[in-house]
Amino acid sequence: MKIVVDKKNGVTILHLKGNLDADTVAPFKRQAYQLVEEGCVQLVMDCQTLDFIDSMGLGALISLLRRVRTHAGDVKVCALSKDVYSVFEITRLHRLFDILPDWQTALSKF
């Protein structure tokens, strides 16, 4: 997995590429948690180039959301492929996360 971090108007955008699964969840959490520790608590997960997510990846996103909310922040998820969205839908996480069509729209929700 590759993560490109971008900051716009006080919001941190994580552009995720590849798979967020058991093999990549540890480096994802390290990087995301470090950003939270630095004060980045308005996060957008841009999943336009995310190919796959498994239960470990979903768990990491939930954990990140909880951590960010303890700092009065939020996590928005955007640009999910049909397959990745179906995972969110099956697990009912589409009710927990704001899922938006693109990062620009997600940015406007903060």
N, CA, C and O atoms as CSV, one atom per row, in Angstrom:
chain,resi,resn,atom,element,x,y,z
A,1,MET,N,N,0.836,-1.175,0.000
A,1,MET,CA,C,0.000,0.000,0.000
A,1,MET,C,C,0.877,1.233,0.000
A,1,MET,O,O,1.930,1.273,0.636
A,2,LYS,N,N,0.428,2.224,-0.716
A,2,LYS,CA,C,1.101,3.509,-0.752
A,2,LYS,C,C,0.122,4.565,-0.246
A,2,LYS,O,O,-1.054,4.563,-0.610
A,3,ILE,N,N,0.624,5.470,0.601
A,3,ILE,CA,C,-0.194,6.551,1.141
A,3,ILE,C,C,0.474,7.875,0.794
A,3,ILE,O,O,1.637,8.105,1.127
A,4,VAL,N,N,-0.269,8.731,0.128
A,4,VAL,CA,C,0.212,10.076,-0.165
A,4,VAL,C,C,-0.620,11.029,0.688
A,4,VAL,O,O,-1.849,11.031,0.618
A,5,VAL,N,N,0.067,11.839,1.492
A,5,VAL,CA,C,-0.607,12.773,2.397
A,5,VAL,C,C,-0.609,14.158,1.774
A,5,VAL,O,O,0.412,14.641,1.286
A,6,ASP,N,N,-1.774,14.784,1.801
A,6,ASP,CA,C,-1.952,16.119,1.240
A,6,ASP,C,C,-2.751,16.930,2.251
A,6,ASP,O,O,-3.659,16.397,2.888
A,7,LYS,N,N,-2.433,18.185,2.405
A,7,LYS,CA,C,-3.166,19.041,3.338
A,7,LYS,C,C,-3.763,20.216,2.580
A,7,LYS,O,O,-3.084,20.906,1.819
A,8,LYS,N,N,-5.066,20.423,2.814
A,8,LYS,CA,C,-5.781,21.523,2.172
A,8,LYS,C,C,-6.746,22.140,3.174
A,8,LYS,O,O,-7.593,21.445,3.735
A,9,ASN,N,N,-6.617,23.444,3.398
A,9,ASN,CA,C,-7.543,24.188,4.260
A,9,ASN,C,C,-7.718,23.558,5.636
A,9,ASN,O,O,-8.833,23.520,6.157
A,10,GLY,N,N,-6.643,23.065,6.229
A,10,GLY,CA,C,-6.704,22.487,7.568
A,10,GLY,C,C,-7.196,21.053,7.621
A,10,GLY,O,O,-7.334,20.483,8.703
A,11,VAL,N,N,-7.461,20.466,6.465
A,11,VAL,CA,C,-7.913,19.079,6.391
A,11,VAL,C,C,-6.784,18.249,5.783
A,11,VAL,O,O,-6.144,18.665,4.818
A,12,THR,N,N,-6.550,17.072,6.361
A,12,THR,CA,C,-5.520,16.175,5.864
A,12,THR,C,C,-6.166,15.089,5.012
A,12,THR,O,O,-7.090,14.406,5.453
A,13,ILE,N,N,-5.674,14.939,3.797
A,13,ILE,CA,C,-6.203,13.943,2.864
A,13,ILE,C,C,-5.171,12.835,2.730
A,13,ILE,O,O,-4.007,13.090,2.421
A,14,LEU,N,N,-5.606,11.610,2.962
A,14,LEU,CA,C,-4.747,10.451,2.752
A,14,LEU,C,C,-5.226,9.754,1.486
A,14,LEU,O,O,-6.312,9.175,1.460
A,15,HIS,N,N,-4.411,9.814,0.439
A,15,HIS,CA,C,-4.733,9.146,-0.818
A,15,HIS,C,C,-4.185,7.725,-0.694
A,15,HIS,O,O,-2.971,7.526,-0.643
A,16,LEU,N,N,-5.075,6.744,-0.646
A,16,LEU,CA,C,-4.694,5.350,-0.428
A,16,LEU,C,C,-4.604,4.616,-1.756
A,16,LEU,O,O,-5.513,4.694,-2.583
A,17,LYS,N,N,-3.502,3.902,-1.955
A,17,LYS,CA,C,-3.322,3.149,-3.200
A,17,LYS,C,C,-2.912,1.720,-2.874
A,17,LYS,O,O,-2.006,1.486,-2.075
A,18,GLY,N,N,-3.592,0.772,-3.503
A,18,GLY,CA,C,-3.267,-0.640,-3.285
A,18,GLY,C,C,-4.292,-1.309,-2.398
A,18,GLY,O,O,-5.496,-1.108,-2.562
A,19,ASN,N,N,-3.811,-2.107,-1.453
A,19,ASN,CA,C,-4.677,-2.873,-0.563
A,19,ASN,C,C,-4.506,-2.418,0.880
A,19,ASN,O,O,-3.390,-2.161,1.329
A,20,LEU,N,N,-5.610,-2.319,1.596
A,20,LEU,CA,C,-5.566,-2.080,3.032
A,20,LEU,C,C,-6.038,-3.378,3.677
A,20,LEU,O,O,-7.233,-3.622,3.842
A,21,ASP,N,N,-5.052,-4.199,4.034
A,21,ASP,CA,C,-5.363,-5.534,4.539
A,21,ASP,C,C,-4.392,-5.907,5.652
A,21,ASP,O,O,-3.630,-5.065,6.128
A,22,ALA,N,N,-4.423,-7.157,6.059
A,22,ALA,CA,C,-3.596,-7.617,7.173
A,22,ALA,C,C,-2.115,-7.326,6.948
A,22,ALA,O,O,-1.381,-7.087,7.907
A,23,ASP,N,N,-1.674,-7.343,5.707
A,23,ASP,CA,C,-0.259,-7.105,5.408
A,23,ASP,C,C,0.132,-5.637,5.475
A,23,ASP,O,O,1.304,-5.323,5.680
A,24,THR,N,N,-0.821,-4.735,5.309
A,24,THR,CA,C,-0.486,-3.306,5.221
A,24,THR,C,C,-1.082,-2.459,6.334
A,24,THR,O,O,-0.825,-1.256,6.400
A,25,VAL,N,N,-1.868,-3.065,7.201
A,25,VAL,CA,C,-2.577,-2.288,8.216
A,25,VAL,C,C,-1.630,-1.654,9.231
A,25,VAL,O,O,-1.887,-0.537,9.681
A,26,ALA,N,N,-0.548,-2.327,9.602
A,26,ALA,CA,C,0.375,-1.769,10.611
A,26,ALA,C,C,1.019,-0.467,10.142
A,26,ALA,O,O,0.994,0.509,10.892
A,27,PRO,N,N,1.600,-0.402,8.929
A,27,PRO,CA,C,2.164,0.871,8.494
A,27,PRO,C,C,1.099,1.956,8.298
A,27,PRO,O,O,1.366,3.136,8.528
A,28,PHE,N,N,-0.098,1.559,7.876
A,28,PHE,CA,C,-1.183,2.532,7.742
A,28,PHE,C,C,-1.506,3.154,9.099
A,28,PHE,O,O,-1.598,4.376,9.220
A,29,LYS,N,N,-1.678,2.309,10.121
A,29,LYS,CA,C,-1.999,2.815,11.452
A,29,LYS,C,C,-0.891,3.702,11.999
A,29,LYS,O,O,-1.163,4.748,12.587
A,30,ARG,N,N,0.355,3.290,11.808
A,30,ARG,CA,C,1.480,4.108,12.291
A,30,ARG,C,C,1.421,5.506,11.697
A,30,ARG,O,O,1.525,6.500,12.415
A,31,GLN,N,N,1.253,5.576,10.386
A,31,GLN,CA,C,1.245,6.870,9.713
A,31,GLN,C,C,0.017,7.693,10.098
A,31,GLN,O,O,0.135,8.887,10.375
A,32,ALA,N,N,-1.145,7.072,10.116
A,32,ALA,CA,C,-2.377,7.787,10.439
A,32,ALA,C,C,-2.372,8.270,11.891
A,32,ALA,O,O,-2.756,9.407,12.167
A,33,TYR,N,N,-1.944,7.421,12.807
A,33,TYR,CA,C,-1.903,7.803,14.224
A,33,TYR,C,C,-0.888,8.912,14.462
A,33,TYR,O,O,-1.108,9.789,15.296
A,34,GLN,N,N,0.213,8.876,13.739
A,34,GLN,CA,C,1.212,9.947,13.858
A,34,GLN,C,C,0.603,11.281,13.436
A,34,GLN,O,O,0.843,12.304,14.077
A,35,LEU,N,N,-0.169,11.272,12.380
A,35,LEU,CA,C,-0.832,12.493,11.936
A,35,LEU,C,C,-1.785,13.024,13.010
A,35,LEU,O,O,-1.846,14.230,13.251
A,36,VAL,N,N,-2.521,12.126,13.647
A,36,VAL,CA,C,-3.441,12.537,14.712
A,36,VAL,C,C,-2.655,13.147,15.868
A,36,VAL,O,O,-3.058,14.167,16.426
A,37,GLU,N,N,-1.538,12.526,16.228
A,37,GLU,CA,C,-0.700,13.053,17.308
A,37,GLU,C,C,-0.158,14.441,16.964
A,37,GLU,O,O,0.087,15.255,17.855
A,38,GLU,N,N,0.027,14.703,15.687
A,38,GLU,CA,C,0.509,16.014,15.237
A,38,GLU,C,C,-0.620,17.044,15.162
A,38,GLU,O,O,-0.383,18.208,14.840
A,39,GLY,N,N,-1.855,16.607,15.465
A,39,GLY,CA,C,-2.974,17.542,15.477
A,39,GLY,C,C,-3.869,17.491,14.256
A,39,GLY,O,O,-4.790,18.298,14.132
A,40,CYS,N,N,-3.619,16.567,13.360
A,40,CYS,CA,C,-4.463,16.416,12.168
A,40,CYS,C,C,-5.660,15.544,12.539
A,40,CYS,O,O,-5.560,14.317,12.552
A,41,VAL,N,N,-6.787,16.178,12.837
A,41,VAL,CA,C,-7.959,15.419,13.271
A,41,VAL,C,C,-9.149,15.569,12.327
A,41,VAL,O,O,-10.227,15.040,12.597
A,42,GLN,N,N,-8.962,16.273,11.246
A,42,GLN,CA,C,-9.951,16.319,10.175
A,42,GLN,C,C,-9.323,15.587,9.003
A,42,GLN,O,O,-8.489,16.134,8.281
A,43,LEU,N,N,-9.740,14.333,8.828
A,43,LEU,CA,C,-9.103,13.454,7.856
A,43,LEU,C,C,-10.074,13.017,6.767
A,43,LEU,O,O,-11.252,12.761,7.018
A,44,VAL,N,N,-9.545,12.941,5.555
A,44,VAL,CA,C,-10.279,12.376,4.421
A,44,VAL,C,C,-9.467,11.188,3.910
A,44,VAL,O,O,-8.277,11.311,3.620
A,45,MET,N,N,-10.131,10.035,3.805
A,45,MET,CA,C,-9.512,8.851,3.212
A,45,MET,C,C,-9.954,8.797,1.755
A,45,MET,O,O,-11.092,8.433,1.458
A,46,ASP,N,N,-9.053,9.161,0.847
A,46,ASP,CA,C,-9.359,9.120,-0.584
A,46,ASP,C,C,-9.058,7.717,-1.087
A,46,ASP,O,O,-7.896,7.321,-1.177
A,47,CYS,N,N,-10.101,6.969,-1.414
A,47,CYS,CA,C,-9.970,5.559,-1.785
A,47,CYS,C,C,-10.088,5.328,-3.288
A,47,CYS,O,O,-10.377,4.216,-3.730
A,48,GLN,N,N,-9.865,6.371,-4.061
A,48,GLN,CA,C,-10.017,6.240,-5.510
A,48,GLN,C,C,-9.124,5.134,-6.075
A,48,GLN,O,O,-9.524,4.432,-7.004
A,49,THR,N,N,-7.931,4.974,-5.525
A,49,THR,CA,C,-7.015,3.944,-6.023
A,49,THR,C,C,-6.807,2.821,-5.000
A,49,THR,O,O,-5.817,2.092,-5.055
A,50,LEU,N,N,-7.766,2.694,-4.061
A,50,LEU,CA,C,-7.742,1.569,-3.129
A,50,LEU,C,C,-8.398,0.386,-3.822
A,50,LEU,O,O,-9.568,0.450,-4.201
A,51,ASP,N,N,-7.641,-0.695,-3.987
A,51,ASP,CA,C,-8.141,-1.853,-4.725
A,51,ASP,C,C,-8.932,-2.830,-3.863
A,51,ASP,O,O,-9.864,-3.481,-4.336
A,52,PHE,N,N,-8.543,-2.922,-2.577
A,52,PHE,CA,C,-9.113,-3.960,-1.723
A,52,PHE,C,C,-9.002,-3.553,-0.269
A,52,PHE,O,O,-8.030,-2.911,0.128
A,53,ILE,N,N,-9.998,-3.923,0.532
A,53,ILE,CA,C,-9.945,-3.735,1.977
A,53,ILE,C,C,-10.517,-4.989,2.627
A,53,ILE,O,O,-11.529,-5.526,2.177
A,54,ASP,N,N,-9.855,-5.456,3.698
A,54,ASP,CA,C,-10.366,-6.613,4.422
A,54,ASP,C,C,-10.773,-6.193,5.832
A,54,ASP,O,O,-10.778,-5.006,6.159
A,55,SER,N,N,-11.113,-7.174,6.662
A,55,SER,CA,C,-11.592,-6.860,8.006
A,55,SER,C,C,-10.547,-6.131,8.840
A,55,SER,O,O,-10.896,-5.281,9.660
A,56,MET,N,N,-9.279,-6.448,8.645
A,56,MET,CA,C,-8.215,-5.747,9.374
A,56,MET,C,C,-8.164,-4.280,8.946
A,56,MET,O,O,-7.990,-3.397,9.786
A,57,GLY,N,N,-8.313,-4.018,7.668
A,57,GLY,CA,C,-8.327,-2.652,7.165
A,57,GLY,C,C,-9.526,-1.883,7.685
A,57,GLY,O,O,-9.401,-0.717,8.059
A,58,LEU,N,N,-10.696,-2.526,7.714
A,58,LEU,CA,C,-11.888,-1.888,8.264
A,58,LEU,C,C,-11.691,-1.580,9.743
A,58,LEU,O,O,-12.072,-0.510,10.219
A,59,GLY,N,N,-11.094,-2.524,10.464
A,59,GLY,CA,C,-10.822,-2.315,11.883
A,59,GLY,C,C,-9.899,-1.129,12.107
A,59,GLY,O,O,-10.083,-0.364,13.054
A,60,ALA,N,N,-8.909,-0.976,11.240
A,60,ALA,CA,C,-7.988,0.162,11.351
A,60,ALA,C,C,-8.712,1.480,11.127
A,60,ALA,O,O,-8.430,2.463,11.813
A,61,LEU,N,N,-9.639,1.515,10.181
A,61,LEU,CA,C,-10.404,2.739,9.930
A,61,LEU,C,C,-11.318,3.072,11.117
A,61,LEU,O,O,-11.450,4.235,11.498
A,62,ILE,N,N,-11.940,2.049,11.691
A,62,ILE,CA,C,-12.803,2.270,12.858
A,62,ILE,C,C,-11.971,2.781,14.032
A,62,ILE,O,O,-12.370,3.720,14.721
A,63,SER,N,N,-10.834,2.171,14.253
A,63,SER,CA,C,-9.938,2.594,15.334
A,63,SER,C,C,-9.471,4.033,15.131
A,63,SER,O,O,-9.410,4.814,16.081
A,64,LEU,N,N,-9.147,4.372,13.900
A,64,LEU,CA,C,-8.735,5.735,13.582
A,64,LEU,C,C,-9.885,6.718,13.834
A,64,LEU,O,O,-9.672,7.800,14.380
A,65,LEU,N,N,-11.083,6.343,13.440
A,65,LEU,CA,C,-12.248,7.200,13.655
A,65,LEU,C,C,-12.454,7.463,15.144
A,65,LEU,O,O,-12.697,8.602,15.545
A,66,ARG,N,N,-12.359,6.429,15.956
A,66,ARG,CA,C,-12.521,6.595,17.405
A,66,ARG,C,C,-11.451,7.525,17.971
A,66,ARG,O,O,-11.746,8.408,18.776
A,67,ARG,N,N,-10.228,7.322,17.551
A,67,ARG,CA,C,-9.119,8.141,18.039
A,67,ARG,C,C,-9.320,9.613,17.666
A,67,ARG,O,O,-9.123,10.507,18.490
A,68,VAL,N,N,-9.711,9.844,16.424
A,68,VAL,CA,C,-9.910,11.204,15.937
A,68,VAL,C,C,-11.082,11.871,16.662
A,68,VAL,O,O,-11.011,13.055,16.993
A,69,ARG,N,N,-12.136,11.134,16.905
A,69,ARG,CA,C,-13.311,11.712,17.578
A,69,ARG,C,C,-13.012,12.076,19.025
A,69,ARG,O,O,-13.655,12.977,19.564
A,70,THR,N,N,-12.061,11.411,19.673
A,70,THR,CA,C,-11.682,11.814,21.034
A,70,THR,C,C,-10.979,13.167,21.029
A,70,THR,O,O,-10.848,13.809,22.072
A,71,HIS,N,N,-10.530,13.595,19.861
A,71,HIS,CA,C,-9.902,14.910,19.698
A,71,HIS,C,C,-10.843,15.880,18.972
A,71,HIS,O,O,-10.393,16.872,18.399
A,72,ALA,N,N,-12.155,15.589,18.999
A,72,ALA,CA,C,-13.184,16.416,18.365
A,72,ALA,C,C,-12.992,16.545,16.856
A,72,ALA,O,O,-13.287,17.590,16.276
A,73,GLY,N,N,-12.500,15.488,16.226
A,73,GLY,CA,C,-12.313,15.482,14.779
A,73,GLY,C,C,-13.248,14.492,14.109
A,73,GLY,O,O,-14.180,13.982,14.731
A,74,ASP,N,N,-12.992,14.224,12.838
A,74,ASP,CA,C,-13.810,13.279,12.084
A,74,ASP,C,C,-13.014,12.721,10.919
A,74,ASP,O,O,-12.010,13.293,10.495
A,75,VAL,N,N,-13.488,11.583,10.410
A,75,VAL,CA,C,-12.894,10.939,9.241
A,75,VAL,C,C,-13.983,10.808,8.189
A,75,VAL,O,O,-15.058,10.275,8.465
A,76,LYS,N,N,-13.711,11.290,6.994
A,76,LYS,CA,C,-14.602,11.121,5.850
A,76,LYS,C,C,-13.930,10.137,4.890
A,76,LYS,O,O,-12.705,10.114,4.769
A,77,VAL,N,N,-14.727,9.344,4.225
A,77,VAL,CA,C,-14.226,8.368,3.257
A,77,VAL,C,C,-14.805,8.738,1.898
A,77,VAL,O,O,-15.983,9.078,1.791
A,78,CYS,N,N,-13.976,8.671,0.865
A,78,CYS,CA,C,-14.495,9.065,-0.443
A,78,CYS,C,C,-13.941,8.202,-1.564
A,78,CYS,O,O,-12.943,7.497,-1.414
A,79,ALA,N,N,-14.628,8.289,-2.689
A,79,ALA,CA,C,-14.230,7.674,-3.961
A,79,ALA,C,C,-14.045,6.164,-3.858
A,79,ALA,O,O,-13.061,5.609,-4.347
A,80,LEU,N,N,-15.012,5.509,-3.211
A,80,LEU,CA,C,-14.942,4.047,-3.087
A,80,LEU,C,C,-15.329,3.378,-4.398
A,80,LEU,O,O,-16.293,3.773,-5.054
A,81,SER,N,N,-14.563,2.358,-4.769
A,81,SER,CA,C,-14.950,1.547,-5.927
A,81,SER,C,C,-16.201,0.749,-5.548
A,81,SER,O,O,-16.561,0.663,-4.374
A,82,LYS,N,N,-16.834,0.187,-6.526
A,82,LYS,CA,C,-18.038,-0.604,-6.289
A,82,LYS,C,C,-17.758,-1.766,-5.332
A,82,LYS,O,O,-18.548,-2.036,-4.428
A,83,ASP,N,N,-16.633,-2.449,-5.536
A,83,ASP,CA,C,-16.284,-3.597,-4.692
A,83,ASP,C,C,-15.994,-3.178,-3.259
A,83,ASP,O,O,-16.454,-3.822,-2.317
A,84,VAL,N,N,-15.234,-2.104,-3.092
A,84,VAL,CA,C,-14.903,-1.640,-1.747
A,84,VAL,C,C,-16.153,-1.107,-1.054
A,84,VAL,O,O,-16.343,-1.344,0.138
A,85,TYR,N,N,-17.005,-0.392,-1.783
A,85,TYR,CA,C,-18.249,0.094,-1.181
A,85,TYR,C,C,-19.100,-1.075,-0.699
A,85,TYR,O,O,-19.719,-0.991,0.362
A,86,SER,N,N,-19.140,-2.153,-1.458
A,86,SER,CA,C,-19.964,-3.298,-1.058
A,86,SER,C,C,-19.481,-3.875,0.272
A,86,SER,O,O,-20.294,-4.358,1.060
A,87,VAL,N,N,-18.181,-3.836,0.535
A,87,VAL,CA,C,-17.650,-4.294,1.823
A,87,VAL,C,C,-18.168,-3.381,2.945
A,87,VAL,O,O,-18.570,-3.865,4.003
A,88,PHE,N,N,-18.157,-2.074,2.712
A,88,PHE,CA,C,-18.691,-1.134,3.695
A,88,PHE,C,C,-20.182,-1.387,3.917
A,88,PHE,O,O,-20.668,-1.321,5.046
A,89,GLU,N,N,-20.897,-1.676,2.842
A,89,GLU,CA,C,-22.339,-1.886,2.933
A,89,GLU,C,C,-22.668,-3.190,3.672
A,89,GLU,O,O,-23.546,-3.210,4.535
A,90,ILE,N,N,-21.973,-4.260,3.338
A,90,ILE,CA,C,-22.215,-5.557,3.976
A,90,ILE,C,C,-21.957,-5.481,5.481
A,90,ILE,O,O,-22.682,-6.077,6.277
A,91,THR,N,N,-20.920,-4.745,5.855
A,91,THR,CA,C,-20.566,-4.616,7.274
A,91,THR,C,C,-21.314,-3.470,7.963
A,91,THR,O,O,-21.135,-3.228,9.156
A,92,ARG,N,N,-22.146,-2.777,7.203
A,92,ARG,CA,C,-22.947,-1.639,7.675
A,92,ARG,C,C,-22.098,-0.444,8.110
A,92,ARG,O,O,-22.574,0.431,8.833
A,93,LEU,N,N,-20.865,-0.413,7.674
A,93,LEU,CA,C,-19.999,0.717,8.012
A,93,LEU,C,C,-20.338,1.959,7.198
A,93,LEU,O,O,-19.881,3.057,7.513
A,94,HIS,N,N,-21.135,1.785,6.156
A,94,HIS,CA,C,-21.594,2.959,5.408
A,94,HIS,C,C,-22.498,3.830,6.280
A,94,HIS,O,O,-22.770,4.980,5.935
A,95,ARG,N,N,-22.967,3.287,7.409
A,95,ARG,CA,C,-23.771,4.069,8.356
A,95,ARG,C,C,-22.893,4.795,9.376
A,95,ARG,O,O,-23.314,5.791,9.964
A,96,LEU,N,N,-21.687,4.301,9.581
A,96,LEU,CA,C,-20.769,4.900,10.550
A,96,LEU,C,C,-19.949,6.037,9.938
A,96,LEU,O,O,-19.734,7.072,10.569
A,97,PHE,N,N,-19.498,5.830,8.706
A,97,PHE,CA,C,-18.655,6.807,8.030
A,97,PHE,C,C,-19.463,7.642,7.047
A,97,PHE,O,O,-20.405,7.152,6.424
A,98,ASP,N,N,-19.080,8.913,6.915
A,98,ASP,CA,C,-19.597,9.721,5.814
A,98,ASP,C,C,-18.849,9.261,4.572
A,98,ASP,O,O,-17.624,9.371,4.506
A,99,ILE,N,N,-19.574,8.750,3.593
A,99,ILE,CA,C,-18.966,8.283,2.347
A,99,ILE,C,C,-19.400,9.239,1.247
A,99,ILE,O,O,-20.589,9.428,0.990
A,100,LEU,N,N,-18.406,9.834,0.610
A,100,LEU,CA,C,-18.659,10.888,-0.368
A,100,LEU,C,C,-18.037,10.517,-1.711
A,100,LEU,O,O,-17.155,9.661,-1.775
A,101,PRO,N,N,-18.500,11.165,-2.792
A,101,PRO,CA,C,-18.045,10.766,-4.132
A,101,PRO,C,C,-16.582,11.090,-4.437
A,101,PRO,O,O,-15.941,10.365,-5.198
A,102,ASP,N,N,-16.040,12.173,-3.854
A,102,ASP,CA,C,-14.655,12.543,-4.156
A,102,ASP,C,C,-14.084,13.368,-3.003
A,102,ASP,O,O,-14.821,13.814,-2.123
A,103,TRP,N,N,-12.769,13.565,-3.017
A,103,TRP,CA,C,-12.136,14.263,-1.891
A,103,TRP,C,C,-12.530,15.732,-1.815
A,103,TRP,O,O,-12.544,16.319,-0.733
A,104,GLN,N,N,-12.848,16.322,-2.953
A,104,GLN,CA,C,-13.261,17.724,-2.945
A,104,GLN,C,C,-14.582,17.892,-2.179
A,104,GLN,O,O,-14.736,18.828,-1.395
A,105,THR,N,N,-15.515,16.991,-2.413
A,105,THR,CA,C,-16.794,17.010,-1.702
A,105,THR,C,C,-16.573,16.736,-0.227
A,105,THR,O,O,-17.162,17.394,0.631
A,106,ALA,N,N,-15.717,15.757,0.068
A,106,ALA,CA,C,-15.418,15.430,1.464
A,106,ALA,C,C,-14.821,16.628,2.180
A,106,ALA,O,O,-15.155,16.904,3.332
A,107,LEU,N,N,-13.945,17.333,1.498
A,107,LEU,CA,C,-13.304,18.534,2.063
A,107,LEU,C,C,-14.349,19.581,2.444
A,107,LEU,O,O,-14.238,20.242,3.476
A,108,SER,N,N,-15.352,19.716,1.603
A,108,SER,CA,C,-16.390,20.734,1.848
A,108,SER,C,C,-17.294,20.382,3.026
A,108,SER,O,O,-18.030,21.245,3.504
A,109,LYS,N,N,-17.259,19.144,3.506
A,109,LYS,CA,C,-18.117,18.710,4.615
A,109,LYS,C,C,-17.529,19.055,5.984
A,109,LYS,O,O,-18.187,18.850,7.005
A,110,PHE,N,N,-16.303,19.574,6.018
A,110,PHE,CA,C,-15.700,19.980,7.288
A,110,PHE,C,C,-15.989,21.442,7.561
A,110,PHE,O,O,-15.565,21.975,8.586
